Amino acid sequence: MKILIAHNEYGAPSGEEHALGVIADLLKDNGHQVKWFLRSSAEIHGFADKISAFFSGIHNPRTCKRLCSFLRKEPVDAALVQNLYPFLSPSILPIFKRSGIPVVMRCPNYRLFCPSGLHLSHGDICERCLNGKEYWCVIRNCENSLSKSMGYALRNAAARITRRIVDNVDLFVVLSEFQRMRFIEGGIPEDRLALLPNTAPEVESEIPSGPGDFVSFVGRVSPEKGINDFVSCARRLPDVTFAVAGHYDQMPDLVNSSPANVQWRGFLKGAELDAFYQRSRMLIVPGRWFEGFPNVIIRAMAFGKPVVASRLGAIPEIVEHERTGLLFEPGNVDALTESVQCLYSNPSLCDRLGRAGQLKSETAYSRRTISETLATIFDCVSRSNRKPR
């Protein structure tokens, strides 16, 4: 099959886009030809670009025209769509339907029901916008910019009212059972949902194993990721080294006020990131929001590292308490500290949980397993291919 991947890039590195790149590679491994149709939020610079993005999120005739031209030159058998905003917009989806091209939409977040996509408002879980109440995004100014909050709310409301997404997507792909149930509650028919977790990386066998030197945090340094709880835990365990891998420019005050046993390594990738995981004794994922499917968890598991994580959203499906890691109630720094102490002082327990996690990553989240599921998904939409009107 020739598969077109349509995606509006976020303009900064993200786990969602890394996972999409892995899916593209798996499709190629399955013998499919992959084409890309991309725009990027990095195109937004000045005031005029922001105005354009505001309206493009609702309808973008230029992108529609460009897509029609693309499809005439490069016919495809199916489309995989991820982020539509702001420059692709749901207006591209009817084009696929009219052309008889089945559409699979990968949904790594909750943007179908929440304008911000995170069910998060000012650091707290928020579900006020459910059931057609997008105006709450404006009332609460969830994006800390009234114009941005209004743009997000309007584009979500427009997509819901016109049903451009629901009526033109053949199959919605979610990352967890937790997410699947929430989509069903949001009105997506159960038979139009498929479950596709993220893929665990293949770790080089020659990388040596060991207990690790520090307690790690990997990812975006932001309040919803629970970084404040991570630092608070470090403050209570001054004899333990904590290390953070990720951009921290958005929270300079936290960096400056953190205790001396917290190391801020900045954004790491490739061999440097692999070495960071390998030197970790455990990974902490103290999120305070409904994360889709954190890549950092299965990456740590692939390296044989136990994970201490919030008992929230999809995470308990990935991290099995007292089998592949330890779970604690989100925001409970006492419980987090107790879990870290328990594992740090017991290398044999770390090893046992880490090995169980590694086994899970090599089976449930292996490239082979995810590749087979992905093949089934596209076989399904291919068989139900609708003819052009």
C-alpha positions, 0 to 999 in steps of 0.5 A: 500500500501507498500510505500518506502520513499527514501531520502538523509538526509541533515545532519542538521535539516531542514524544508524540512525533518520535512515536509517529516516526517509528510507525512510519519505519514499521510501515516501511518494514511491512512493505508499504510506501510512505509519503509525508504531507507536513506543515509545522507550527514553527512557521508561526513567527509574528502577529500575522502568522498567529492570525493565520493560524487562528483561522486555519485551525477552523478551515484552511482552503490553501492547504486543501488545495495543496492536498488535492494537488498532491493526491493527483500527483501522488495517489495513495491507498490510505492516510494516517493522520495525527495532529491537524492543528493549526495549518492542516485543520479538519477541512482536509479530511473530507478530501480523503473521503471524496477520493475513496481514501480510508483514514486512520487517525492516531490520537496520542492525546485528548484533542478531540474532546479538549481544546488543549488536548491534555485535560489540563488547566493551570496545572490541574486535571480539567474535564469541563470542556467535555460534551460540547462545552469548549467555552470553558477553555476561554473562561479559564484561559487554559492557554494563558493567552485569551486569543489562543484559548479562544482559537483553540476553543473555536476550532474544537467547537467547529470540528465537533459541530460540523462532524468533519473529524468523526464523519471522515475518519474510518478508524481512531487509534488510541494508545491505551485501554484507559484512552479507549474507554474515554473515547467511547464515553466521548461518543466515538463508536467502539467498532471504530477504535483500535488500540496501538501502544507505543513501541519499545526501543531495541537496546544494544545487547552489548550495553552493560547492565548495572544498578545505576548511579542516580534517580532519573527524570526524562522529558519536558520540564513542566508542572504537569509532568510532576517535576516539582514533586521530583525535586521535592523528593530529592530535597528529602533524600539529600544523600541520593543523586537525582538527574533530569534529562530535558529542556528546562528553560520554562522553569528557571526558578525551579532549577535555581532553587533546586537542592545540590543533589539534583543535576540538570543535564538538558535535552539529551538524545541518541547515545547520550540519552541511552547512556543516561538511562543505563546509568539510572537506577530507576526512572521517576514518572510523577505526572499529574495529568492523563498522559497518553503513553509515555515513551520514557517508561517503555524506554526505561523498561527496555534498559531493565530499569524499574519505574516509579510512577503516578497511579493515574490514567494509562500508566497502571496499564504499563507499570505493574505495581510491585512487578515492573515498578512501583505506583503512588498516588499523584502529588503524594511526595511522601509516597514517592519518597518512600518508593524511591528509598525502598528501591534505592536501598535494595539493588536486588529488588531494582534488578528483579523489577527491572528484568520483569519490565524488560521482558514486558517491553520485549513482548507486549511493546516489541517492534514485532508485536506493534508491527503486527498490530499496525498491519492488522489496522491497515488491512482492516481499513483497506478491506472497508475502503469506500468508493468515491461519491 
